């Protein structure tokens, strides 16, 4: 098994060398079976920011936001996704948190412009689901650091999904 994961990791590194962006990762996996994904268009950023103080604190000045959740991954596919994320976060990112365990891999990796965080990748993969999201903007490092706590990360993710889902269920009345 270790040999297969090592070979798979090397293959992922070679494939991802051409483009190390989260957008490529997102576009590659958004059509996977068991994937739930969304990008937040500009008009939705304002709506989401007004829904929840937690979301507003992070999304207040966001330029780009992509979210993807992958479920029902077998062990080999999960290891492949983790290897892809490892390759992605080694190019220009600094780890605020990286926790590797058999049952859970957790990464918070950032790009900085001086003392401001400009890009953030949150990644959490366990045997049930793999969640990754990307934020681009100008963020207070302390706000990003708060997501190192697993409960804070899970609460933010759930609040975000709920807010986004509630605001994208547009009701249209069609009169004949």
C-alpha positions as CSV (number, residue, x, y, z in Angstrom):
1,X,0.0,0.0,0.0
2,X,2.8,2.4,0.9
3,X,4.4,1.8,-2.5
4,X,1.1,2.6,-4.4
5,X,0.6,5.8,-2.4
6,X,4.3,6.8,-3.0
7,X,3.9,6.2,-6.8
8,X,0.6,8.0,-6.8
9,X,2.1,10.9,-5.0
10,X,4.9,11.2,-7.5
11,X,2.4,11.0,-10.4
12,X,0.3,13.8,-8.8
13,X,3.3,16.0,-8.4
14,X,4.2,15.6,-12.1
15,X,0.7,16.3,-13.2
16,X,0.2,19.3,-11.0
17,X,3.5,20.9,-11.8
18,X,2.0,22.8,-14.7
19,X,-0.6,24.6,-12.6
20,X,-0.5,24.6,-8.9
21,X,-3.7,26.6,-8.4
22,X,-6.6,25.7,-6.2
23,X,-8.8,26.5,-9.3
24,X,-7.2,23.6,-11.1
25,X,-7.8,21.3,-8.1
26,X,-11.4,22.6,-7.9
27,X,-12.1,22.1,-11.6
28,X,-10.6,18.7,-11.7
29,X,-12.8,17.4,-8.8
30,X,-16.0,19.3,-9.0
31,X,-17.4,16.7,-11.4
32,X,-16.3,13.7,-9.3
33,X,-19.1,11.3,-8.1
34,X,-20.0,12.4,-4.5
35,X,-18.7,16.0,-5.0
36,X,-20.6,19.0,-3.8
37,X,-19.0,22.3,-4.9
38,X,-19.7,26.0,-5.4
39,X,-18.0,29.2,-6.1
40,X,-19.5,32.3,-4.6
41,X,-20.3,35.0,-7.2
42,X,-19.7,38.6,-6.3
43,X,-23.4,39.4,-5.7
44,X,-23.7,36.5,-3.2
45,X,-20.7,37.7,-1.1
46,X,-22.6,40.7,0.2
47,X,-25.7,38.5,1.0
48,X,-23.6,35.9,2.9
49,X,-21.7,38.6,4.8
50,X,-25.0,40.0,6.1
51,X,-26.3,36.6,7.3
52,X,-23.8,35.6,10.0
53,X,-21.2,37.6,12.0
54,X,-18.8,34.6,11.7
55,X,-19.1,34.6,7.9
56,X,-18.9,38.4,7.7
57,X,-15.7,38.4,9.7
58,X,-14.0,36.2,7.2
59,X,-15.8,37.0,3.9
60,X,-15.9,40.8,4.5
61,X,-13.3,41.6,1.9
62,X,-13.1,38.5,-0.2
63,X,-12.2,38.4,-3.9
64,X,-12.6,34.7,-4.6
65,X,-14.1,31.8,-2.8
66,X,-14.3,28.2,-3.9
67,X,-15.7,25.2,-1.8
68,X,-15.6,21.5,-2.5
69,X,-16.7,18.5,-0.5
70,X,-16.0,15.0,-1.7
71,X,-17.8,12.0,-0.1
72,X,-17.6,8.2,-0.6
73,X,-13.9,8.2,-1.4
74,X,-12.1,4.9,-1.3
75,X,-8.7,4.8,0.5
76,X,-6.7,5.1,-2.7
77,X,-8.7,8.1,-4.0
78,X,-8.5,9.8,-0.7
79,X,-4.7,9.4,-0.6
80,X,-4.5,10.8,-4.1
81,X,-6.5,13.9,-3.1
82,X,-4.3,14.4,0.0
83,X,-1.2,14.1,-2.2
84,X,-2.6,16.6,-4.7
85,X,-3.3,19.1,-1.8
86,X,0.2,18.5,-0.4
87,X,1.7,19.3,-3.8
88,X,-0.5,22.4,-4.2
89,X,0.3,23.8,-0.8
90,X,4.1,23.4,-1.2
91,X,4.2,26.1,-3.9
92,X,4.2,29.6,-2.4
93,X,2.1,28.7,0.7
94,X,3.1,28.5,4.4
95,X,1.5,26.1,6.7
96,X,-0.4,27.6,9.6
97,X,-1.4,24.1,10.6
98,X,-0.7,20.7,9.1
99,X,-1.8,17.5,11.0
100,X,-1.3,14.2,9.3
101,X,-2.9,11.1,10.8
102,X,-4.2,7.9,9.4
103,X,-7.8,8.9,10.0
104,X,-7.6,12.7,9.5
105,X,-5.4,15.1,7.5
106,X,-5.9,18.7,8.2
107,X,-4.2,21.6,6.5
108,X,-4.5,25.4,6.8
109,X,-2.0,26.9,4.4
110,X,-1.6,30.6,3.5
111,X,0.1,33.1,1.2
112,X,1.1,36.4,2.8
113,X,1.6,39.9,1.6
114,X,3.6,41.4,4.5
115,X,1.5,40.9,7.6
116,X,-1.7,40.3,5.7
117,X,-2.9,36.9,4.6
118,X,-3.9,37.1,0.9
119,X,-4.8,33.4,0.1
120,X,-6.0,30.6,2.3
121,X,-6.6,27.0,1.7
122,X,-8.5,25.0,4.3
123,X,-8.4,21.3,3.8
124,X,-9.8,18.5,6.0
125,X,-9.9,14.9,5.0
126,X,-11.2,12.0,7.1
127,X,-12.6,8.6,6.2
128,X,-16.2,10.0,5.8
129,X,-15.6,13.2,3.8
130,X,-12.9,15.5,2.4
131,X,-13.6,19.3,2.5
132,X,-11.4,22.0,0.9
133,X,-12.1,25.6,0.4
134,X,-10.1,28.5,-0.9
135,X,-10.3,32.2,0.0
136,X,-8.5,35.1,-1.7
137,X,-8.6,38.6,-0.3
138,X,-7.0,40.5,2.6
139,X,-7.5,38.7,5.9
140,X,-6.4,39.2,9.4
141,X,-4.1,36.3,10.3
142,X,-5.7,36.0,13.7
143,X,-9.1,35.3,12.1
144,X,-7.6,32.6,9.9
145,X,-5.6,31.2,12.8
146,X,-8.9,30.7,14.8
147,X,-9.8,27.9,12.3
148,X,-6.9,25.8,13.6
149,X,-9.4,24.7,16.2
150,X,-11.4,21.9,14.6
151,X,-14.7,22.9,16.3
152,X,-14.3,26.5,15.0
153,X,-13.5,25.1,11.5
154,X,-16.5,22.8,11.5
155,X,-18.9,25.5,12.8
156,X,-17.7,27.9,10.2
157,X,-18.1,25.3,7.4
158,X,-21.6,24.3,8.5
159,X,-22.7,28.0,8.9
160,X,-21.3,28.8,5.5
161,X,-23.1,25.9,3.8
162,X,-26.3,26.7,5.5
163,X,-26.2,30.4,4.6
164,X,-25.2,29.7,1.1
165,X,-27.9,27.0,0.6
166,X,-30.6,29.2,2.2
167,X,-29.7,32.1,-0.1
168,X,-29.5,30.1,-3.3
169,X,-32.9,28.5,-3.0
170,X,-34.6,31.2,-5.0
171,X,-38.4,31.0,-5.1
172,X,-40.0,31.9,-8.4
173,X,-43.7,32.3,-8.7
174,X,-44.9,31.6,-12.2
175,X,-48.4,32.8,-12.9
176,X,-50.2,31.5,-16.0
